[in-house]
């Protein structure tokens, strides 16, 4: 699960920095619907889109049949077999069974022209790094459909059983999107693997998902450097691999006997029939994609997405980010993280274009791409904004087409986002918090509400939130308080099973009831402020969020404890900087010999970082703090919260 938009040290008041304009509010997706049907939905309570948004959110919870039917009509979702209803009670599904009897294909819905959206409209706009002065590249919806059908036909030529797991381990470019949609269209299951993973992490995910084939590239090109990728896949002992050369028709070096080049893979197709493919229509709960948690307990949770999950992603984009037909949506990510598939569905199902840049995101090249592509919604993680601000690489580029930003993946900084808003005449940042097991968000912002920096203005549409008190019981709804967050289990898109763990044990065991329903565990600590905003305060357990990746303190400590024989024990703490922003990894070290601490802390930090690369190359130790001992409970559990609080305020120990 992911956590977004939190800010440590924010004052108790949460002043809005952006308020909606009534004339613009009626042009939003939700505003347009409310102007047309507000009285139908809300009766005499309806006033206008801004004043009635909170009532409309309550309507989405209390009247799921009417709300979701409206959303599916607005987005243009088609079923080969219509559901018997929107939601019904079923003990086999936590919170109820959604769309019983429905048969559909999420990828086919992405490739279908909609009212106001023709097959000649642009589906993907893209550019490669280093070609910033060249014209943009475009893929129309019809061209995308043909590319997807070609790959789907080639997949069938591999003679894999329908429902087989097929992995993708490559950057999120046009080929990756085509392969992703083709796997789903043809009735197979995508296994999403981030291209940053080392061979052991790739291998673990392939084994858990029982992958039968995998798509990758020979290498990743960044800043004119060739970063090996196929060799990592081979080291992971992957099954049959289809390898795409980055430089056109360049021969693949070291291709294994059973592996295929991209050219040979496509050559398996009868090209006279390659432009068409009959989608494999499936029940709504059929698996389409296996994604993974960030491995908080050593082995990542394998979370299946179904044909329902994309509907949640698209609905969030339609409501909260206001993605409209003809929009251009950029959100730098990877198919190995949930925001990759989210971007595919939130853009294409809403009739928008995806904007993909193949290169460094912290360069002037990406900033120029945003300008040239006329991006209307730009999603990002806060560390990117911080880099833009420090390098000023966005200076001189016109981003005036952006209507809003959206933020995900890690904690955001008020200063950085105020600077970011200033780049586009102070358009709002929509904070967005959810998780892989949800397929979208449970708390967000809205263009129909005042927005405050590093805060959430509303639960996501169709979602109901609860903050638990110190006894683990829900506080009265809408009351001010801080505690562990729990979710009403009745919301579209939520996971119902895990491949390698007990779903009930992970999300429901030991949770309190509300209105006869067992609440769903999330794990973050949240605050509801006196002015009605939500703020996240990090993990309620000892899990950290490092650069958008959730990781257990214990995993890091196991590695650090073995780095140096002089170390007695360590504690890994995620510490938010005093000015706000993403958590920074601090290692508290207790030495065996307290009287002769002669270790060079700079060298120790370097050793920690070298060792942690094996866990994830993105993890980096920010500081090392020497402490005489670790605070513990009566049962000998390390109290990392005590250390986090101490280090956040004013460290008093030896530190580097």
C-alpha positions as CSV (number, residue, x, y, z in Angstrom):
1,X,0.0,0.0,0.0
2,X,1.1,3.5,-0.7
3,X,0.9,6.7,1.5
4,X,0.8,10.1,0.1
5,X,0.6,13.8,0.9
6,X,1.6,13.8,4.5
7,X,3.6,16.6,6.1
8,X,5.2,16.4,9.5
9,X,5.1,19.4,11.7
10,X,2.2,21.2,10.0
11,X,0.4,23.5,12.4
12,X,-3.0,22.6,13.8
13,X,-4.7,25.0,11.4
14,X,-4.9,23.9,7.8
15,X,-5.4,27.1,5.8
16,X,-6.5,26.5,2.1
17,X,-4.2,27.9,-0.5
18,X,-6.6,27.4,-3.4
19,X,-10.4,27.8,-3.6
20,X,-12.6,26.7,-6.6
21,X,-14.0,29.3,-9.0
22,X,-17.8,28.8,-9.4
23,X,-17.6,29.3,-13.2
24,X,-14.8,26.7,-13.5
25,X,-16.5,24.4,-11.1
26,X,-19.5,23.8,-13.4
27,X,-17.1,22.7,-16.1
28,X,-15.6,19.9,-14.1
29,X,-16.8,16.3,-14.6
30,X,-18.6,16.3,-11.3
31,X,-19.8,19.9,-11.6
32,X,-21.3,19.2,-15.0
33,X,-23.2,16.1,-13.7
34,X,-24.4,17.9,-10.6
35,X,-25.7,20.9,-12.6
36,X,-27.7,18.4,-14.8
37,X,-28.8,15.9,-12.1
38,X,-28.1,17.4,-8.7
39,X,-31.7,17.6,-7.7
40,X,-32.4,14.1,-8.9
41,X,-29.6,12.8,-6.7
42,X,-29.8,15.2,-3.7
43,X,-33.3,16.6,-3.8
44,X,-33.9,20.0,-2.2
45,X,-30.4,19.8,-0.5
46,X,-28.8,20.5,-3.8
47,X,-27.5,24.1,-4.2
48,X,-24.5,24.1,-6.5
49,X,-21.5,21.9,-7.3
50,X,-19.3,23.6,-4.7
51,X,-21.8,23.9,-1.8
52,X,-23.2,20.4,-2.4
53,X,-20.0,18.4,-3.0
54,X,-19.9,16.9,0.6
55,X,-23.6,15.8,0.2
56,X,-22.7,14.2,-3.1
57,X,-19.9,12.3,-1.4
58,X,-22.4,11.0,1.1
59,X,-24.7,10.1,-1.7
60,X,-21.9,8.0,-3.3
61,X,-21.7,5.9,-0.1
62,X,-25.4,5.7,0.7
63,X,-26.6,5.1,-2.9
64,X,-24.0,3.0,-4.6
65,X,-26.5,1.7,-7.2
66,X,-27.3,5.2,-8.5
67,X,-23.8,6.7,-8.1
68,X,-21.8,3.9,-9.9
69,X,-24.4,3.5,-12.6
70,X,-23.9,7.2,-13.4
71,X,-20.1,6.9,-13.3
72,X,-20.1,4.0,-15.7
73,X,-22.4,5.9,-18.1
74,X,-20.2,9.0,-17.9
75,X,-17.0,7.1,-18.5
76,X,-18.6,4.8,-21.2
77,X,-17.9,1.4,-19.7
78,X,-19.4,-1.4,-21.8
79,X,-20.2,-4.9,-20.6
80,X,-20.7,-8.0,-22.9
81,X,-23.1,-9.2,-20.1
82,X,-24.6,-6.5,-17.9
83,X,-24.5,-7.0,-14.1
84,X,-27.7,-8.0,-12.4
85,X,-27.1,-5.0,-10.0
86,X,-24.3,-2.8,-8.8
87,X,-23.8,-4.3,-5.3
88,X,-25.3,-7.2,-3.3
89,X,-24.5,-8.9,0.0
90,X,-22.3,-11.9,-0.3
91,X,-20.2,-13.3,2.6
92,X,-17.5,-14.5,0.1
93,X,-16.7,-10.8,-0.6
94,X,-15.7,-8.4,2.2
95,X,-18.2,-5.5,2.0
96,X,-20.3,-7.2,-0.6
97,X,-20.1,-8.4,-4.2
98,X,-19.8,-5.8,-7.0
99,X,-21.4,-6.1,-10.4
100,X,-22.6,-9.7,-10.0
101,X,-22.9,-11.5,-13.3
102,X,-21.0,-8.9,-15.2
103,X,-18.8,-10.0,-18.1
104,X,-16.3,-7.5,-19.6
105,X,-12.7,-6.9,-20.7
106,X,-11.0,-3.8,-19.2
107,X,-8.4,-3.5,-22.0
108,X,-11.1,-3.7,-24.7
109,X,-12.9,-0.8,-23.0
110,X,-9.6,1.2,-23.3
111,X,-9.4,0.6,-27.0
112,X,-13.0,1.6,-27.9
113,X,-14.0,5.0,-29.3
114,X,-16.5,6.8,-27.1
115,X,-18.9,9.7,-27.7
116,X,-16.8,12.8,-28.2
117,X,-13.7,10.6,-28.7
118,X,-12.9,9.2,-32.2
119,X,-10.5,6.4,-33.2
120,X,-8.4,9.1,-34.9
121,X,-7.8,11.0,-31.6
122,X,-4.4,10.7,-29.9
123,X,-4.1,8.0,-27.3
124,X,-0.4,8.3,-26.4
125,X,2.0,11.2,-26.9
126,X,5.6,10.5,-26.3
127,X,9.2,11.5,-26.7
128,X,12.6,10.0,-26.1
129,X,15.3,11.7,-24.0
130,X,17.9,13.6,-26.1
131,X,15.3,14.3,-28.9
132,X,13.8,17.4,-27.1
133,X,14.1,19.6,-30.2
134,X,12.3,17.0,-32.5
135,X,8.6,16.8,-33.0
136,X,6.5,14.8,-30.6
137,X,5.5,11.3,-31.4
138,X,1.8,10.4,-31.5
139,X,-0.2,7.1,-31.4
140,X,-3.9,7.4,-32.3
141,X,-6.5,5.2,-30.6
142,X,-6.8,3.2,-33.9
143,X,-3.1,2.8,-34.1
144,X,-3.0,1.7,-30.5
145,X,-5.8,-0.8,-31.1
146,X,-3.9,-2.4,-34.1
147,X,-0.6,-2.6,-32.1
148,X,-2.4,-4.3,-29.2
149,X,-4.2,-6.7,-31.5
150,X,-0.9,-7.6,-33.2
151,X,0.8,-8.5,-29.8
152,X,-2.3,-10.3,-28.6
153,X,-2.2,-12.5,-31.7
154,X,1.5,-13.1,-31.2
155,X,0.8,-14.1,-27.5
156,X,-1.6,-16.8,-28.6
157,X,1.2,-18.2,-30.8
158,X,3.2,-18.9,-27.7
159,X,0.6,-21.6,-26.9
160,X,0.2,-20.7,-23.3
161,X,-3.0,-21.6,-21.5
162,X,-5.5,-18.7,-21.1
163,X,-5.1,-17.2,-17.6
164,X,-1.3,-17.8,-17.6
165,X,0.9,-15.2,-15.9
166,X,3.0,-13.1,-18.3
167,X,5.4,-10.5,-16.7
168,X,6.5,-7.1,-17.9
169,X,9.9,-5.8,-16.6
170,X,10.7,-2.6,-18.6
171,X,10.3,1.2,-18.5
172,X,6.8,2.5,-19.1
173,X,7.0,3.4,-22.7
174,X,4.7,2.8,-25.7
175,X,5.7,-0.8,-26.1
176,X,5.1,-1.6,-22.4
177,X,1.6,-0.1,-22.6
178,X,0.8,-2.1,-25.8
179,X,2.1,-5.3,-24.2
180,X,0.1,-4.6,-21.0
181,X,-3.2,-4.1,-22.8
182,X,-2.5,-7.1,-25.1
183,X,-2.0,-9.5,-22.2
184,X,-5.3,-8.4,-20.6
185,X,-7.2,-8.3,-24.0
186,X,-6.1,-11.9,-24.7
187,X,-7.2,-13.2,-21.3
188,X,-3.8,-13.7,-19.7
189,X,-2.6,-12.1,-16.5
190,X,0.0,-9.3,-16.3
191,X,2.7,-9.7,-13.7
192,X,4.0,-6.2,-13.0
193,X,7.7,-5.9,-12.0
194,X,9.5,-2.6,-11.5
195,X,12.5,-2.1,-13.8
196,X,14.6,-0.9,-10.9
197,X,14.6,-4.3,-9.1
198,X,17.7,-6.4,-8.8
199,X,17.7,-10.1,-9.9
200,X,16.7,-11.6,-6.5
201,X,13.6,-9.4,-6.3
202,X,12.7,-10.2,-9.9
203,X,13.1,-13.9,-9.2
204,X,10.9,-13.8,-6.1
205,X,8.0,-12.2,-8.0
206,X,8.3,-14.6,-10.9
207,X,8.1,-17.5,-8.6
208,X,5.2,-16.2,-6.5
209,X,3.1,-15.5,-9.6
210,X,4.2,-18.7,-11.5
211,X,5.1,-16.6,-14.5
212,X,5.3,-18.5,-17.8
213,X,6.9,-15.8,-20.0
214,X,8.3,-12.3,-19.5
215,X,8.8,-9.1,-21.7
216,X,11.8,-6.9,-21.1
217,X,14.4,-4.7,-22.9
218,X,18.1,-5.3,-23.5
219,X,18.9,-2.3,-21.4
220,X,17.5,1.0,-20.1
221,X,18.8,4.2,-21.7
222,X,19.3,7.1,-19.2
223,X,21.5,10.1,-19.8
224,X,23.2,8.2,-22.7
225,X,24.1,5.4,-20.3
226,X,23.1,1.8,-21.0
227,X,21.8,0.2,-17.8
228,X,21.5,-3.6,-18.3
229,X,18.1,-5.1,-17.9
230,X,17.9,-8.3,-19.8
231,X,21.0,-9.6,-18.0
232,X,19.2,-9.0,-14.7
233,X,16.2,-11.0,-16.0
234,X,18.5,-13.8,-17.0
235,X,20.2,-13.8,-13.6
236,X,16.7,-14.1,-12.1
237,X,16.3,-17.4,-14.0
238,X,13.2,-16.1,-15.7
239,X,11.2,-18.3,-18.0
240,X,10.9,-17.7,-21.8
241,X,11.8,-14.0,-22.4
242,X,10.8,-11.7,-25.2
243,X,13.5,-9.0,-25.5
244,X,13.0,-5.6,-27.1
245,X,16.1,-3.8,-28.3
246,X,16.3,-0.2,-27.3
247,X,18.1,0.8,-30.4
248,X,15.8,-0.4,-33.1
249,X,17.0,-3.6,-34.8
250,X,20.2,-4.0,-32.8
251,X,20.9,-7.7,-32.2
252,X,20.3,-8.8,-28.6
253,X,23.6,-9.9,-27.0
254,X,23.6,-13.2,-25.1
255,X,20.1,-14.2,-26.1
256,X,19.3,-17.6,-24.5
257,X,18.2,-20.4,-26.7
258,X,14.5,-20.4,-25.9
259,X,14.2,-16.6,-25.7
260,X,12.9,-14.4,-28.6
261,X,13.8,-11.0,-29.9
262,X,10.8,-8.6,-30.3
263,X,11.1,-9.0,-34.1
264,X,11.0,-12.8,-34.0
265,X,8.1,-12.7,-31.5
266,X,5.9,-10.6,-33.8
267,X,6.9,-12.7,-36.8
268,X,4.8,-15.5,-35.4
269,X,1.7,-13.7,-36.4
270,X,-0.2,-14.0,-39.7
271,X,0.0,-10.3,-40.5
272,X,-3.0,-10.5,-42.8
273,X,-5.2,-11.0,-39.7
274,X,-3.0,-9.2,-37.2
275,X,-5.0,-5.9,-37.0
276,X,-8.0,-7.5,-35.3
277,X,-8.5,-9.6,-32.2
278,X,-11.6,-10.8,-30.4
279,X,-11.3,-9.7,-26.8
280,X,-11.6,-12.5,-24.2
281,X,-14.6,-11.4,-22.2
282,X,-14.4,-12.5,-18.5
283,X,-16.3,-12.3,-15.3
284,X,-15.7,-9.1,-13.4
285,X,-13.6,-10.8,-10.7
286,X,-11.3,-12.6,-13.1
287,X,-7.6,-11.8,-12.5
288,X,-6.0,-9.3,-15.0
289,X,-2.9,-8.1,-13.2
290,X,-0.7,-9.2,-10.3
291,X,1.0,-6.4,-8.5
292,X,3.2,-6.5,-5.4
293,X,3.4,-4.7,-2.2
294,X,6.8,-3.3,-1.3
295,X,7.8,-6.4,0.7
296,X,7.3,-5.2,4.3
297,X,7.8,-8.6,5.8
298,X,10.5,-10.0,3.5
299,X,8.2,-11.5,0.9
300,X,6.0,-9.0,-0.9
301,X,2.2,-9.5,-0.9
302,X,1.0,-10.6,-4.4
303,X,-2.1,-8.6,-5.0
304,X,-4.4,-9.6,-7.9
305,X,-6.3,-6.9,-9.8
306,X,-9.5,-7.9,-11.6
307,X,-11.6,-6.3,-14.3
308,X,-13.2,-4.3,-11.5
309,X,-10.0,-2.6,-10.3
310,X,-9.6,-0.4,-13.5
311,X,-13.1,0.9,-13.0
312,X,-12.0,2.3,-9.6
313,X,-8.8,3.8,-11.1
314,X,-10.8,5.5,-13.9
315,X,-13.5,6.7,-11.5
316,X,-10.9,8.4,-9.2
317,X,-9.3,10.1,-12.2
318,X,-12.8,11.2,-13.5
319,X,-13.9,12.6,-10.1
320,X,-10.8,13.8,-8.2
321,X,-8.3,14.7,-10.9
322,X,-11.1,15.8,-13.3
323,X,-9.6,13.8,-16.3
324,X,-11.8,14.7,-19.3
325,X,-12.1,13.6,-22.9
326,X,-9.3,15.1,-24.8
327,X,-7.1,15.8,-21.8
328,X,-3.4,14.9,-21.7
329,X,-2.3,13.1,-18.6
330,X,1.4,12.7,-17.5
331,X,2.3,10.8,-14.4
332,X,5.9,9.5,-14.5
333,X,5.8,6.0,-13.1
334,X,6.3,2.3,-14.0
335,X,4.0,-0.6,-14.5
336,X,5.7,-2.3,-11.5
337,X,4.0,0.2,-9.2
338,X,0.2,0.6,-9.0
339,X,0.3,4.1,-10.6
340,X,1.5,2.6,-13.8
341,X,-1.7,0.5,-14.5
342,X,-3.6,3.3,-12.9
343,X,-2.4,5.8,-15.5
344,X,-3.3,3.4,-18.3
345,X,-6.9,3.0,-17.2
346,X,-7.4,6.5,-15.7
347,X,-6.4,8.1,-19.0
348,X,-7.7,5.7,-21.7
349,X,-11.0,4.8,-20.0
350,X,-11.7,8.5,-19.6
351,X,-10.9,9.3,-23.2
352,X,-7.7,11.2,-22.4
353,X,-4.2,10.8,-23.9
354,X,-1.3,9.4,-21.9
355,X,1.9,11.5,-22.1
356,X,5.1,9.3,-21.7
357,X,8.6,10.6,-21.6
358,X,11.5,8.1,-21.9
359,X,14.3,9.7,-19.9
360,X,15.3,11.6,-16.8
361,X,12.4,13.4,-15.1
362,X,14.6,15.9,-13.4
363,X,15.9,17.5,-16.6
364,X,14.8,20.4,-18.7
365,X,14.0,17.8,-21.4
366,X,11.0,16.5,-19.4
367,X,9.9,20.1,-18.6
368,X,9.9,20.9,-22.3
369,X,7.9,17.7,-23.0
370,X,5.2,18.8,-20.5
371,X,5.0,22.1,-22.4
372,X,5.1,20.6,-25.9
373,X,2.6,17.9,-25.1
374,X,0.2,20.4,-23.6
375,X,-0.2,18.3,-20.4
376,X,-3.5,19.2,-18.6
377,X,-2.9,17.0,-15.4
378,X,0.6,16.3,-14.2
379,X,1.1,13.7,-11.5
380,X,4.3,13.3,-9.5
381,X,6.0,12.3,-6.4
382,X,7.2,15.2,-4.1
383,X,10.9,14.4,-4.5
384,X,10.6,15.4,-8.2
385,X,9.2,18.8,-7.3
386,X,12.0,19.3,-4.9
387,X,14.6,18.5,-7.6
388,X,12.9,20.9,-10.0
389,X,12.9,23.6,-7.5
390,X,16.6,23.1,-6.6
391,X,17.8,23.0,-10.2
392,X,15.3,25.4,-11.7
393,X,15.1,23.1,-14.7
394,X,11.5,24.1,-15.5
395,X,12.3,27.8,-15.9
396,X,11.3,29.3,-19.2
397,X,8.8,26.6,-20.1
398,X,5.1,27.3,-20.5
399,X,2.9,24.9,-18.4
400,X,-0.2,27.0,-18.7
401,X,-2.3,24.1,-20.0
402,X,-2.1,22.3,-16.6
403,X,-5.4,22.5,-14.7
404,X,-4.1,20.6,-11.7
405,X,-1.3,18.6,-10.3
406,X,-1.7,15.4,-8.3
407,X,0.7,14.0,-5.7
408,X,1.4,10.4,-4.7
409,X,4.0,8.1,-3.3
410,X,5.6,9.9,-0.5
411,X,5.3,12.9,1.9
412,X,5.1,16.3,0.3
413,X,6.6,19.6,1.4
414,X,4.6,22.8,1.7
415,X,7.4,24.9,0.4
416,X,8.1,22.7,-2.6
417,X,4.4,22.5,-3.6
418,X,3.8,26.2,-3.1
419,X,6.7,26.8,-5.5
420,X,5.2,24.2,-7.9
421,X,1.8,25.8,-7.9
422,X,3.5,29.1,-8.6
423,X,4.7,27.7,-11.9
424,X,1.1,27.5,-13.2
425,X,-0.6,30.6,-11.7
426,X,-1.3,28.6,-8.5
427,X,-3.3,25.8,-9.9
428,X,-4.1,23.2,-7.1
429,X,-2.3,20.1,-6.1
430,X,-4.7,17.2,-5.6
431,X,-3.2,15.0,-2.9
432,X,-4.0,11.3,-3.4
433,X,-3.6,8.4,-0.9
434,X,-4.5,4.8,-1.5
435,X,-2.8,1.6,-2.3
436,X,-2.2,-1.3,-4.6
437,X,-4.8,-3.4,-2.8
438,X,-7.4,-0.7,-3.5
439,X,-6.6,0.1,-7.1
440,X,-6.8,3.8,-6.4
441,X,-7.3,6.2,-3.4
442,X,-9.3,6.2,-0.2
443,X,-8.7,9.9,0.5
444,X,-7.9,12.7,-1.9
445,X,-8.7,16.3,-2.9
446,X,-11.3,17.8,-5.2
447,X,-11.5,20.7,-7.6
448,X,-14.9,21.5,-6.0
449,X,-13.4,22.1,-2.6
450,X,-10.7,24.4,-1.1
451,X,-7.3,22.7,-1.2
452,X,-4.7,23.0,1.5
453,X,-1.0,22.1,1.0
454,X,0.0,18.6,2.1
455,X,-3.6,17.8,3.2
456,X,-6.6,15.9,1.9
457,X,-10.0,17.5,1.6
458,X,-12.2,14.5,1.3
459,X,-12.5,10.7,1.4
460,X,-12.5,9.3,-2.1
461,X,-15.9,9.0,-3.7
462,X,-17.6,5.8,-2.6
463,X,-15.2,5.4,0.4
464,X,-15.9,5.9,4.1
465,X,-13.0,6.5,6.5
466,X,-12.7,5.9,10.3
467,X,-10.0,7.0,12.7
468,X,-9.5,4.6,15.6
469,X,-9.1,5.7,19.2
470,X,-6.5,4.4,21.6
471,X,-8.7,1.4,22.3
472,X,-9.0,0.5,18.6
473,X,-12.6,1.8,18.3
474,X,-13.9,4.2,15.6
475,X,-14.2,7.8,16.6
476,X,-17.5,9.4,15.7
477,X,-17.5,10.3,12.1
478,X,-16.3,13.8,11.1
479,X,-14.9,14.3,14.6
480,X,-11.5,15.8,15.2
481,X,-8.8,13.2,16.2
482,X,-5.7,11.3,15.4
483,X,-5.3,7.5,15.2
484,X,-4.9,4.5,13.0
485,X,-7.0,4.7,9.9
486,X,-9.6,2.0,9.0
487,X,-11.8,1.7,6.0
488,X,-15.4,0.8,5.5
489,X,-15.0,-2.5,3.5
490,X,-17.7,-1.6,1.0
491,X,-15.9,0.2,-1.8
492,X,-15.4,-0.7,-5.5
493,X,-12.0,-2.1,-6.5
494,X,-10.7,-3.4,-3.2
495,X,-8.8,-6.6,-3.2
496,X,-10.6,-9.8,-2.0
497,X,-7.7,-12.3,-2.1
498,X,-3.9,-12.5,-2.0
499,X,-1.8,-15.1,-3.8
500,X,0.6,-15.8,-1.0
501,X,-1.0,-14.6,2.3
502,X,-4.3,-14.9,4.1
503,X,-6.3,-11.9,2.9
504,X,-8.6,-11.9,6.0
505,X,-5.7,-12.1,8.4
506,X,-3.9,-9.2,6.7
507,X,-6.8,-6.8,6.4
508,X,-9.6,-7.8,8.7
509,X,-8.4,-9.9,11.7
510,X,-8.8,-8.1,15.0
511,X,-10.5,-5.0,13.5
512,X,-13.6,-3.4,15.1
513,X,-17.1,-3.5,13.6
514,X,-19.2,-0.6,12.4
515,X,-22.8,-1.0,11.5
516,X,-22.4,-4.8,11.4
517,X,-19.4,-4.7,9.1
518,X,-15.8,-5.5,10.1
519,X,-13.6,-2.5,9.1
520,X,-10.7,-3.0,6.8
521,X,-7.2,-2.3,8.1
522,X,-5.0,0.2,6.3
523,X,-2.1,0.8,8.6
524,X,-1.4,4.6,8.4
525,X,-1.9,7.0,11.2
526,X,-4.2,9.9,10.2
527,X,-5.5,13.1,11.7
528,X,-8.8,14.8,11.0
529,X,-8.2,18.5,11.6
530,X,-10.7,21.0,13.1
531,X,-11.2,22.6,9.7
532,X,-12.2,19.2,8.1
533,X,-9.0,18.2,6.3
534,X,-7.1,14.9,6.7
535,X,-3.4,14.7,7.3
536,X,-1.3,11.5,7.3
537,X,1.3,11.0,10.0
538,X,3.1,7.9,8.6
539,X,2.8,4.3,9.4
540,X,1.0,3.1,12.5
541,X,3.4,0.2,12.7
542,X,7.2,0.1,12.1
543,X,7.0,0.4,8.4
544,X,8.7,3.3,6.6
545,X,7.9,4.9,3.3
546,X,11.2,5.5,1.4
547,X,10.8,7.2,-1.9
548,X,7.3,5.8,-2.3
549,X,8.4,2.3,-1.4
550,X,7.0,0.7,1.7
551,X,9.6,-1.3,3.7
552,X,9.9,-2.8,7.1
553,X,12.4,-1.5,9.6
554,X,13.3,-5.1,10.4
555,X,14.3,-5.8,6.8
556,X,16.8,-2.9,6.9
557,X,18.1,-3.7,10.4
558,X,18.9,-7.3,9.4
559,X,21.2,-6.0,6.7
560,X,22.7,-3.2,8.8
561,X,23.4,-5.4,11.8
562,X,25.8,-7.5,9.6
563,X,27.8,-4.6,8.1
564,X,30.3,-4.3,10.9
565,X,31.4,-6.6,13.7
566,X,31.6,-3.7,16.1
567,X,27.8,-3.2,15.9
568,X,25.6,-4.6,18.6
569,X,22.3,-3.7,17.1
570,X,20.6,-1.0,14.9
571,X,17.2,0.6,14.5
572,X,16.0,1.9,11.1
573,X,13.9,5.0,11.4
574,X,12.1,7.0,8.8
575,X,12.5,10.7,9.9
576,X,10.7,13.5,8.2
577,X,12.9,16.6,7.7
578,X,12.1,19.6,9.8
579,X,10.9,21.6,6.8
580,X,8.6,18.7,5.7
581,X,9.0,16.3,2.9
582,X,9.7,12.6,2.2
583,X,11.0,10.5,5.1
584,X,14.8,10.2,5.3
585,X,16.4,6.9,6.4
586,X,18.3,7.3,9.7
587,X,20.1,4.3,11.3
588,X,20.5,4.4,15.1
589,X,23.6,2.3,16.0
590,X,24.5,0.7,19.3
591,X,28.1,-0.4,19.4
592,X,29.3,-3.5,21.4
593,X,32.0,-1.5,23.1
594,X,30.5,1.7,24.5
595,X,33.9,3.0,25.8
596,X,35.8,2.9,22.5
597,X,33.6,4.1,19.7
598,X,36.3,4.5,17.1
599,X,34.2,3.7,14.0
600,X,34.3,6.3,11.2
601,X,30.6,7.2,10.8
602,X,31.1,8.3,7.2
603,X,32.6,5.0,6.3
604,X,29.8,3.2,8.2
605,X,27.1,5.1,6.3
606,X,28.8,4.2,3.0
607,X,28.9,0.6,4.1
608,X,25.2,0.7,5.0
609,X,24.3,2.2,1.6
610,X,26.4,-0.4,-0.2
611,X,24.7,-3.3,1.7
612,X,21.2,-1.9,1.2
613,X,21.5,-1.8,-2.6
614,X,20.9,-5.5,-2.5
615,X,17.5,-4.9,-0.9
616,X,16.6,-2.0,-3.2
617,X,19.0,0.3,-5.1
618,X,16.7,3.2,-4.3
619,X,17.2,3.0,-0.6
620,X,19.8,5.4,0.9
621,X,20.8,6.1,4.4
622,X,20.6,9.8,5.1
623,X,22.3,9.8,8.5
624,X,23.8,7.5,11.2
625,X,23.2,8.3,14.8
626,X,25.1,6.6,17.7
627,X,23.0,5.9,20.7
628,X,24.0,4.1,24.0
629,X,21.0,1.8,23.8
630,X,17.6,1.3,22.0
631,X,14.4,2.2,23.9
632,X,12.3,-0.9,24.5
633,X,9.0,-1.9,25.9
634,X,8.5,-4.2,28.9
635,X,8.3,-7.1,26.4
636,X,11.6,-6.1,24.8
637,X,10.2,-4.6,21.6
638,X,12.1,-1.7,20.2
639,X,10.2,1.5,20.5
640,X,11.1,3.1,17.1
641,X,8.5,5.8,17.6
642,X,10.5,7.2,20.5
643,X,13.6,7.4,18.4
644,X,11.6,8.9,15.5
645,X,10.2,11.6,17.8
646,X,13.7,12.3,19.3
647,X,15.5,12.5,15.9
648,X,12.7,14.7,14.4
649,X,13.0,17.3,17.2
650,X,16.7,17.7,17.9
651,X,19.2,14.8,17.8
652,X,21.5,15.0,20.8
653,X,23.8,12.1,19.9
654,X,26.8,11.6,17.6
655,X,25.5,11.9,14.1
656,X,26.7,12.0,10.6
